[in-house]
């Protein structure tokens, strides 16, 4: 049941992100500004949750890793929106959705035993 709640939460977050992109496009806002707004709000929500829970610990490696992941994710979202502007949605969505399949297939464990 936990996987379902996680999947539902992820779907809601992606929906909010895409809604922000659509709204920003209608308002002629920069994609970079929209992404920065989205990630700053997410960062502050996560920081608030961590502080309320009382489990905040400062370690540089997770902070740098999270920053790198955030930067790469924001760049990917910006590139995705540019792809939707330039190409047909049916082709673009299919190619973008293949990223998860590529990651699973590229995992080293899959090469060791592909039939599991």
C-alpha positions as CSV (number, residue, x, y, z in Angstrom):
1,X,0.0,0.0,0.0
2,X,2.9,2.3,0.7
3,X,4.1,2.1,-3.0
4,X,0.6,3.3,-4.1
5,X,0.7,6.3,-1.8
6,X,4.2,7.1,-3.0
7,X,3.1,6.8,-6.6
8,X,0.1,8.9,-6.0
9,X,2.2,11.6,-4.3
10,X,4.6,11.6,-7.2
11,X,1.8,12.0,-9.7
12,X,0.5,14.9,-7.7
13,X,3.9,16.6,-7.7
14,X,4.4,16.0,-11.4
15,X,0.9,17.5,-12.0
16,X,1.8,20.6,-9.9
17,X,5.1,21.0,-11.8
18,X,3.4,20.7,-15.2
19,X,0.6,23.0,-14.2
20,X,3.2,25.6,-13.1
21,X,4.9,25.2,-16.5
22,X,1.5,25.7,-18.4
23,X,0.6,28.7,-16.2
24,X,4.0,30.2,-16.7
25,X,3.8,29.8,-20.5
26,X,0.4,31.6,-20.5
27,X,1.9,34.4,-18.4
28,X,5.1,34.5,-20.6
29,X,7.4,33.7,-17.7
30,X,10.8,32.2,-18.0
31,X,11.1,28.4,-17.6
32,X,14.2,28.8,-15.5
33,X,12.3,31.1,-13.1
34,X,9.4,28.7,-12.8
35,X,11.8,25.8,-12.1
36,X,13.7,27.9,-9.5
37,X,10.4,28.8,-7.8
38,X,9.3,25.2,-7.8
39,X,12.5,23.9,-6.3
40,X,12.8,26.6,-3.7
41,X,9.3,26.0,-2.5
42,X,10.1,22.2,-2.4
43,X,13.3,22.9,-0.5
44,X,11.6,25.0,2.1
45,X,8.8,22.5,2.6
46,X,11.4,19.7,3.1
47,X,13.5,21.8,5.4
48,X,10.4,22.8,7.5
49,X,9.4,19.1,7.8
50,X,12.9,18.1,8.8
51,X,13.1,20.9,11.4
52,X,9.7,20.1,12.9
53,X,10.6,16.4,13.0
54,X,13.8,17.3,14.8
55,X,16.1,15.2,12.6
56,X,18.2,17.9,11.0
57,X,21.8,17.0,10.7
58,X,24.3,19.0,8.6
59,X,26.5,16.8,6.4
60,X,28.1,18.3,3.3
61,X,27.9,15.2,1.0
62,X,24.1,14.8,1.1
63,X,23.8,18.6,0.6
64,X,26.1,18.6,-2.4
65,X,24.4,15.4,-3.8
66,X,20.9,16.9,-3.4
67,X,22.0,20.2,-5.0
68,X,23.5,18.3,-8.0
69,X,20.4,16.2,-8.4
70,X,18.2,19.3,-8.2
71,X,20.2,21.1,-10.8
72,X,20.2,18.2,-13.2
73,X,16.5,17.6,-12.6
74,X,15.6,21.2,-13.3
75,X,17.7,21.2,-16.4
76,X,16.0,18.0,-17.6
77,X,12.5,19.6,-17.0
78,X,13.6,22.7,-18.9
79,X,14.9,20.6,-21.8
80,X,11.7,18.5,-21.7
81,X,9.5,21.6,-22.0
82,X,11.6,22.9,-24.9
83,X,11.2,19.5,-26.6
84,X,7.4,19.7,-26.2
85,X,7.5,23.2,-27.9
86,X,9.5,22.0,-30.9
87,X,8.1,18.5,-31.5
88,X,4.9,16.6,-31.6
89,X,3.7,15.5,-28.2
90,X,3.1,11.9,-29.2
91,X,6.8,11.4,-30.2
92,X,8.2,13.6,-27.5
93,X,6.3,11.9,-24.7
94,X,7.4,8.4,-25.9
95,X,11.0,9.4,-26.1
96,X,11.0,11.1,-22.7
97,X,9.2,8.1,-21.1
98,X,11.9,5.8,-22.3
99,X,14.4,7.3,-19.8
100,X,13.2,5.0,-17.1
101,X,13.5,1.9,-19.3
102,X,17.0,2.9,-20.2
103,X,18.0,3.3,-16.6
104,X,16.6,-0.1,-15.6
105,X,18.2,-1.8,-18.5
106,X,21.5,-0.1,-17.9
107,X,21.6,-1.2,-14.3
108,X,24.6,-3.5,-13.7
109,X,22.5,-6.1,-12.0
110,X,20.4,-6.5,-15.1
111,X,23.5,-7.4,-17.1
112,X,24.5,-10.0,-14.5
113,X,21.2,-11.8,-14.5
114,X,18.7,-10.4,-17.1
115,X,16.0,-13.0,-16.5
116,X,15.2,-12.0,-12.8
